[in-house]
Amino acid sequence: MKKPLLIILLVILAACGGVKKTQVALNTGKYVTAMNRAIENLSKNKTKRGNQEYVLLLEEAFEKHSNRELERIAFLEKEGNPANLETIYKGYQRLNSIQERIRPLLPLPVYDEKRSAAFDFKNFDNAILETKVELSEYLYANATQLLKEGNNKFDFRNAYDDFNYLYEINPGYADTREKMEEARAKGVDYVKVALNNDTEQIIPERLAEELTDFNTYGVNSLWTEFHTSPVKGFKYDYAMNVDFKEINISPEQVNEKQIIREKQIKDGHEVLLDDNGNVVKDSLGNEILIDRLRTVRCNFYQFTQFKSAQIGAKVSMIDLNSGQEINAYPLSSEFIFEHVYANYSGDRRALDTDLIALLDLAAVPFPTNEQMIYDAGEDLKLRLKDVIRRNTSSLTQSNFSD
C-alpha cells in the first residue's frame, strides 16, 4: 500500500472513531460530552461533508440536553426549597453557556435534507438575574445566621464559603466582603510556635530564625495561621513546640593513610639485542630500538579531615482547648564535614591520576561548632517543612499525624 493511501485511510478511521464516540456519548445520556465533541470538530470546518454527522449529533444532543435541564429546573423551582437556588442558577448558566458556544457556528447546513440544523435557543437573561437575586438573599441570610449562631469553626467556615460564593456572583451585595473576613477570622486555627533548646549547645541565631520563619515554608493556609511571635493575650487554638533534645558534635579528626605505588615507566630507548648479545637490525640494516623501562616507587600519604554534627529534635502539637498533646514525632539531621588532601615522597610518576589530583589540595580550617550545627539544621528545616505542610489540613480535626 502506498504511503498517501495509508494516511488517507488512517484519517478516515480516526474520523469514524470520533463520530462513534460522540454517538455513544449521546446514547448514554452524556449530552454535554457529545456536544463538546461535535462543537470541537465543527469549529475546524463546519461545511465539510465529512462533518455532517457531527451536525446531526449536535442538533439531537442539544435538544435532549435542554429538555432534561429545563425539566430538572422546573421540578426544583416547583419544590420551592431555597437550598436548590444555587443548582437552579448554575443550571440556567450552563444552558446559556452552551447556546453561546453553538451560536458562532450557525448556520450549520444539513446537505441531504436541504436545511439548516435547528436549535431552539431561549433567552435566559431574566431567569439568571432573578435567580441570582434570590440566591444572593438566601446565601447572605444563611451565612449571616451561621456567623451569628455558629458553635464551632466549621460553622464559620461554611459561612465563609457562602459569603465567598456570594461575593463571586454578586460582588457588591451588602457588606458581603466585611462579613466574609469576619467569618474567616473566626474559622481560622491559630497556632503559636515555640523553639526550645534542651541541649548544652548554643543554637545559632540564624538557624533559630530560619526554623521559625514560616513565611518561607508556605504552610499558612486559608484556615491555619502559624505565629512564631505569639501575641500576648491572644487566644490560640494550638501550640507547636520544636524541642532540641540533643546536639552532638564530634572532635576534629585527621586520619592518615599511607599508600605505596610502583609502576614501570619509559626511560629512554636502548638497542635490541638477541640472545647472544648481538645487535638486532631491520631489513635495511638499521639498529632496532626498544623502550627502556624502569620501576619507580612513590609513598603516597592521604589525610582525611573529619567532623560531624547530629541534631535530635521533637515536634509536638498541643490542643490548647483540651490541653492534650495531639501527636509528637522525632526529627533528626546530620551534617558531615570531610576534606581529603595528600602529599608524597618518591617519584610521583608512580601515582594514578586520581591520586595526583589530591596533591593539589591542602588542609583547610575545620568549620566551627556553630557552623556545623547550622549546616545540620539545613536538612532539619526541610524535614520540619514537610511534616507541617502534610499535616496542616488536619489540625482542626485533632489528627496531626506524620
C-alpha positions as CSV (number, residue, x, y, z in Angstrom):
1,M,0.0,0.0,0.0
2,K,1.3,3.4,-0.9
3,K,2.0,5.8,1.9
4,P,-0.5,8.6,0.8
5,L,-3.3,6.0,0.6
6,L,-2.4,4.7,4.1
7,I,-2.5,8.2,5.5
8,I,-5.9,8.8,4.0
9,L,-7.2,5.5,5.4
10,L,-5.9,6.4,8.9
11,V,-7.6,9.8,8.7
12,I,-10.9,8.2,7.7
13,L,-10.7,5.6,10.5
14,A,-9.9,8.4,13.1
15,A,-12.9,10.4,11.9
16,C,-15.2,7.4,12.1
17,G,-13.9,6.7,15.6
18,G,-14.7,10.3,16.7
19,V,-18.2,10.1,15.3
20,K,-18.7,6.8,17.0
21,K,-17.6,8.1,20.4
22,T,-19.9,11.1,20.0
23,Q,-22.8,8.8,19.2
24,V,-22.1,6.6,22.2
25,A,-22.0,9.7,24.5
26,L,-25.4,10.8,23.1
27,N,-26.9,7.3,23.5
28,T,-25.8,7.1,27.1
29,G,-27.1,10.5,28.1
30,K,-23.8,12.2,28.2
31,Y,-25.2,15.1,26.2
32,V,-22.6,17.7,27.2
33,T,-19.8,15.3,26.2
34,A,-21.5,14.7,22.8
35,M,-21.9,18.4,22.2
36,N,-18.3,19.2,23.2
37,R,-17.0,16.6,20.7
38,A,-19.3,17.9,17.9
39,I,-18.5,21.6,18.5
40,E,-14.8,20.9,18.5
41,N,-14.9,19.1,15.1
42,L,-17.3,21.6,13.6
43,S,-15.2,24.6,14.7
44,K,-12.4,23.3,12.5
45,N,-14.6,23.0,9.3
46,K,-18.4,23.2,9.7
47,T,-19.1,22.9,5.9
48,K,-17.1,19.8,5.4
49,R,-19.3,16.9,4.2
50,G,-17.4,14.6,6.4
51,N,-18.6,16.5,9.4
52,Q,-22.3,16.2,8.6
53,E,-22.8,13.5,11.2
54,Y,-21.5,15.9,13.9
55,V,-24.1,18.5,12.8
56,L,-26.9,16.0,13.3
57,L,-25.4,14.7,16.6
58,L,-25.1,18.3,17.9
59,E,-28.7,19.1,17.0
60,E,-30.0,16.0,18.8
61,A,-27.8,16.3,21.8
62,F,-28.7,20.0,22.3
63,E,-32.4,19.3,22.2
64,K,-32.2,16.4,24.7
65,H,-29.9,18.2,27.0
66,S,-32.0,21.4,27.0
67,N,-35.2,19.4,27.7
68,R,-33.6,17.4,30.5
69,E,-32.1,20.5,32.2
70,L,-35.3,22.6,31.9
71,E,-37.4,19.7,33.3
72,R,-35.0,19.4,36.3
73,I,-35.0,23.2,36.9
74,A,-38.8,23.3,36.7
75,F,-39.0,20.5,39.3
76,L,-36.6,22.3,41.7
77,E,-38.5,25.6,41.3
78,K,-41.8,23.8,42.0
79,E,-40.3,22.2,45.1
80,G,-39.7,25.7,46.4
81,N,-36.7,24.8,48.6
82,P,-34.2,27.8,48.7
83,A,-31.4,25.4,49.1
84,N,-32.0,24.5,45.4
85,L,-31.4,28.0,44.2
86,E,-27.7,27.5,43.5
87,T,-28.4,24.4,41.4
88,I,-31.1,26.3,39.5
89,Y,-28.8,29.3,39.0
90,K,-26.0,27.2,37.7
91,G,-28.4,25.2,35.5
92,Y,-29.5,28.4,33.7
93,Q,-25.9,29.4,33.3
94,R,-25.0,26.1,31.7
95,L,-27.9,26.3,29.3
96,N,-26.9,29.8,28.3
97,S,-23.3,28.9,28.0
98,I,-23.8,26.0,25.6
99,Q,-26.1,28.2,23.4
100,E,-23.3,30.8,23.2
101,R,-20.8,28.2,22.1
102,I,-23.1,27.0,19.3
103,R,-24.2,30.4,18.1
104,P,-21.0,31.3,16.3
105,L,-21.2,28.1,14.2
106,L,-24.6,28.9,12.8
107,P,-25.9,28.3,10.3
108,L,-25.0,24.6,10.2
109,P,-26.1,23.1,6.9
110,V,-27.7,19.6,6.6
111,Y,-27.0,18.9,3.0
112,D,-29.0,15.7,2.5
113,E,-32.1,17.4,3.9
114,K,-31.5,20.8,2.3
115,R,-31.9,22.6,5.5
116,S,-30.0,24.2,8.4
117,A,-29.8,22.5,11.8
118,A,-32.4,23.8,14.2
119,F,-31.6,24.9,17.7
120,D,-34.4,26.2,19.9
121,F,-32.4,29.0,21.7
122,K,-34.0,30.7,24.6
123,N,-33.2,33.9,26.4
124,F,-32.2,33.0,29.9
125,D,-31.1,36.5,30.9
126,N,-34.1,37.3,33.1
127,A,-34.1,33.8,34.7
128,I,-30.4,34.1,35.5
129,L,-30.8,37.6,37.0
130,E,-33.9,36.8,39.0
131,T,-32.4,33.6,40.4
132,K,-29.2,35.4,41.2
133,V,-31.2,37.9,43.3
134,E,-33.0,35.1,45.2
135,L,-29.8,33.2,45.6
136,S,-27.9,36.2,46.9
137,E,-30.6,36.9,49.5
138,Y,-30.6,33.2,50.6
139,L,-26.8,33.0,50.8
140,Y,-26.5,36.2,52.7
141,A,-29.2,35.3,55.2
142,N,-27.9,31.7,55.7
143,A,-24.3,32.8,56.1
144,T,-25.2,35.7,58.5
145,Q,-27.1,33.3,60.7
146,L,-24.2,30.8,60.8
147,L,-21.8,33.7,61.6
148,K,-24.0,34.8,64.4
149,E,-25.1,31.5,65.9
150,G,-22.2,29.2,64.9
151,N,-20.9,26.9,67.6
152,N,-17.6,25.8,66.1
153,K,-15.1,26.8,63.4
154,F,-16.7,24.6,60.8
155,D,-19.9,26.7,61.1
156,F,-17.8,29.8,60.5
157,R,-16.0,28.2,57.6
158,N,-19.3,27.2,56.0
159,A,-20.4,30.8,56.5
160,Y,-17.3,32.0,54.8
161,D,-17.9,29.6,51.8
162,D,-21.4,31.1,51.4
163,F,-20.1,34.7,51.6
164,N,-17.3,33.9,49.2
165,Y,-19.6,32.4,46.6
166,L,-22.0,35.3,47.1
167,Y,-19.0,37.7,46.5
168,E,-18.1,35.8,43.3
169,I,-21.6,36.1,41.8
170,N,-22.6,39.4,43.2
171,P,-19.6,41.4,44.4
172,G,-21.4,44.5,45.5
173,Y,-24.1,42.8,47.6
174,A,-24.5,44.5,51.0
175,D,-21.5,44.1,53.3
176,T,-20.5,40.6,52.0
177,R,-16.8,41.4,51.9
178,E,-16.7,42.5,55.5
179,K,-18.7,39.6,56.8
180,M,-16.5,37.2,54.7
181,E,-13.4,38.5,56.5
182,E,-15.2,38.2,59.9
183,A,-16.1,34.5,59.1
184,R,-12.6,33.7,58.1
185,A,-11.1,35.3,61.3
186,K,-13.5,33.1,63.4
187,G,-12.8,30.0,61.4
188,V,-9.0,30.1,61.4
189,D,-7.0,27.8,63.6
190,Y,-4.2,29.9,65.2
191,V,-1.0,28.1,66.1
192,K,1.7,29.5,68.3
193,V,5.2,28.2,67.6
194,A,7.9,27.9,70.2
195,L,11.5,26.7,69.8
196,N,13.1,25.2,72.9
197,N,16.7,24.2,73.5
198,D,17.2,21.3,75.9
199,T,20.8,20.7,74.9
200,E,24.1,22.1,76.2
201,Q,24.9,23.6,72.8
202,I,24.1,27.0,71.6
203,I,21.7,27.1,68.6
204,P,22.9,29.6,66.1
205,E,20.6,32.6,66.0
206,R,20.4,32.4,62.2
207,L,19.2,28.8,62.4
208,A,16.6,29.6,65.0
209,E,15.3,32.5,62.9
210,E,15.1,30.3,59.8
211,L,13.4,27.4,61.5
212,T,10.7,29.6,62.8
213,D,10.3,31.6,59.6
214,F,7.1,30.0,58.4
215,N,6.6,32.5,55.6
216,T,9.3,30.7,53.7
217,Y,7.7,27.3,54.4
218,G,4.4,28.3,52.7
219,V,2.4,26.4,55.3
220,N,0.0,29.1,56.3
221,S,-3.3,28.3,54.6
222,L,-6.8,29.8,54.5
223,W,-7.7,28.1,57.8
224,T,-4.4,27.8,59.5
225,E,-2.0,30.6,60.7
226,F,1.3,30.0,62.5
227,H,2.5,32.7,64.8
228,T,6.2,32.5,65.6
229,S,6.0,35.6,67.7
230,P,2.9,35.0,69.8
231,V,0.7,37.9,70.7
232,K,0.2,38.3,74.4
233,G,-3.4,37.8,75.4
234,F,-4.4,36.3,72.1
235,K,-6.4,33.1,72.2
236,Y,-4.6,30.4,70.3
237,D,-6.0,27.0,69.3
238,Y,-2.8,25.0,69.2
239,A,0.8,25.2,70.3
240,M,3.6,23.7,68.2
241,N,6.8,23.1,70.1
242,V,10.1,22.3,68.4
243,D,12.3,21.0,71.1
244,F,16.0,20.4,70.5
245,K,16.8,17.3,72.6
246,E,20.4,16.6,71.7
247,I,23.2,18.1,69.6
248,N,26.3,16.0,69.3
249,I,29.5,17.3,67.7
250,S,32.4,15.0,67.1
251,P,36.0,16.0,67.8
252,E,38.1,17.3,64.9
253,Q,39.9,14.4,63.4
254,V,42.7,14.0,60.9
255,N,43.2,10.4,59.7
256,E,46.3,9.4,57.8
257,K,46.6,6.6,55.3
258,Q,49.8,5.6,53.5
259,I,49.7,4.0,50.1
260,I,52.7,2.7,48.2
261,R,52.6,2.7,44.5
262,E,55.0,1.2,42.0
263,K,54.9,1.5,38.2
264,Q,57.0,0.7,35.2
265,I,57.7,3.8,33.1
266,K,59.6,4.5,29.9
267,D,63.0,5.9,30.5
268,G,64.5,6.4,27.0
269,H,65.5,3.8,24.4
270,E,68.1,1.0,24.1
271,V,69.3,-1.2,21.3
272,L,67.6,-4.6,20.9
273,L,70.0,-7.5,21.5
274,D,69.5,-11.1,20.6
275,D,70.1,-14.0,22.9
276,N,73.8,-13.9,22.1
277,G,74.2,-10.2,22.9
278,N,74.4,-9.1,19.3
279,V,72.6,-6.0,18.0
280,V,69.4,-6.8,16.1
281,K,68.9,-4.9,12.8
282,D,66.0,-4.5,10.5
283,S,65.9,-5.4,6.8
284,L,67.6,-2.1,5.9
285,G,70.5,-2.7,8.2
286,N,69.3,-0.2,10.9
287,E,69.6,-1.0,14.6
288,I,66.2,-1.7,16.2
289,L,65.5,0.4,19.2
290,I,63.1,-0.5,22.1
291,D,61.7,1.4,25.1
292,R,63.9,1.2,28.2
293,L,61.6,0.5,31.2
294,R,62.3,1.1,34.8
295,T,60.3,0.7,38.0
296,V,59.6,3.9,40.0
297,R,58.1,4.0,43.6
298,C,56.2,6.5,45.5
299,N,54.9,6.8,49.1
300,F,51.6,8.5,49.0
301,Y,50.2,10.0,52.2
302,Q,46.4,10.7,52.3
303,F,44.9,12.8,55.0
304,T,41.2,13.0,55.7
305,Q,39.8,15.8,57.9
306,F,36.5,14.7,59.5
307,K,33.9,16.3,61.8
308,S,30.3,15.6,62.2
309,A,27.2,17.1,63.9
310,Q,23.9,15.3,64.7
311,I,20.8,17.0,65.8
312,G,17.9,15.3,67.5
313,A,14.6,17.2,68.0
314,K,11.0,16.6,68.7
315,V,8.0,18.3,67.3
316,S,4.8,18.2,69.3
317,M,1.3,19.7,68.8
318,I,-0.8,20.6,71.8
319,D,-4.6,21.3,71.6
320,L,-4.8,24.3,73.9
321,N,-8.6,23.9,74.4
322,S,-8.2,20.4,75.9
323,G,-4.6,20.6,77.0
324,Q,-4.0,17.3,75.2
325,E,-0.9,16.5,73.1
326,I,-2.3,15.6,69.7
327,N,0.9,14.0,68.5
328,A,4.6,14.1,68.7
329,Y,7.3,12.8,66.5
330,P,11.1,13.0,66.3
331,L,13.2,14.9,63.8
332,S,16.8,14.1,63.2
333,S,19.5,15.5,61.0
334,E,23.2,15.1,60.4
335,F,25.9,17.0,58.7
336,I,29.4,15.6,57.9
337,F,32.4,17.7,57.1
338,E,35.0,15.7,55.2
339,H,38.0,17.0,53.3
340,V,40.8,14.9,51.7
341,Y,44.2,16.1,50.7
342,A,47.6,14.4,50.3
343,N,51.4,14.7,49.9
344,Y,54.1,12.2,48.8
345,S,57.7,11.2,48.9
346,G,59.5,9.5,46.0
347,D,58.6,9.6,42.3
348,R,55.1,10.9,41.7
349,R,55.1,9.3,38.3
350,A,54.2,6.1,40.0
351,L,50.8,7.6,41.1
352,D,47.5,7.1,39.3
353,T,45.7,10.2,38.0
354,D,43.0,10.2,40.8
355,L,45.7,10.3,43.4
356,I,47.8,13.0,41.7
357,A,44.7,15.3,41.8
358,L,44.7,15.2,45.7
359,L,48.3,16.5,45.7
360,D,47.0,19.9,44.6
361,L,44.8,20.1,47.8
362,A,45.9,21.2,51.2
363,A,44.5,21.2,54.7
364,V,41.6,23.6,55.4
365,P,40.3,25.1,58.6
366,F,37.6,23.0,60.3
367,P,34.2,24.6,60.5
368,T,33.2,26.0,63.9
369,N,30.7,24.1,66.1
370,E,28.2,26.9,65.3
371,Q,28.6,26.4,61.6
372,M,28.3,22.6,61.9
373,I,25.0,23.0,63.9
374,Y,23.7,25.4,61.3
375,D,24.6,23.1,58.4
376,A,22.9,20.2,60.1
377,G,19.9,22.4,60.6
378,E,19.5,22.9,56.9
379,D,18.2,19.3,56.5
380,L,16.2,19.7,59.7
381,K,14.3,22.7,58.1
382,L,13.3,20.6,55.1
383,R,12.1,17.8,57.3
384,L,10.1,20.2,59.5
385,K,8.6,21.9,56.5
386,D,7.5,18.6,55.0
387,V,5.9,17.5,58.3
388,I,4.0,20.7,58.8
389,R,2.8,21.0,55.2
390,R,1.5,17.5,55.2
391,N,-0.4,17.9,58.4
392,T,-1.7,21.5,58.3
393,S,-5.0,20.4,56.8
394,S,-5.8,18.0,59.7
395,L,-5.1,20.4,62.6
396,T,-8.7,21.2,63.2
397,Q,-9.6,17.5,63.3
398,S,-7.1,16.8,66.1
399,N,-5.3,14.5,63.8
400,F,-1.9,16.0,63.4
401,S,-0.1,12.9,62.3
402,D,3.1,12.1,60.3
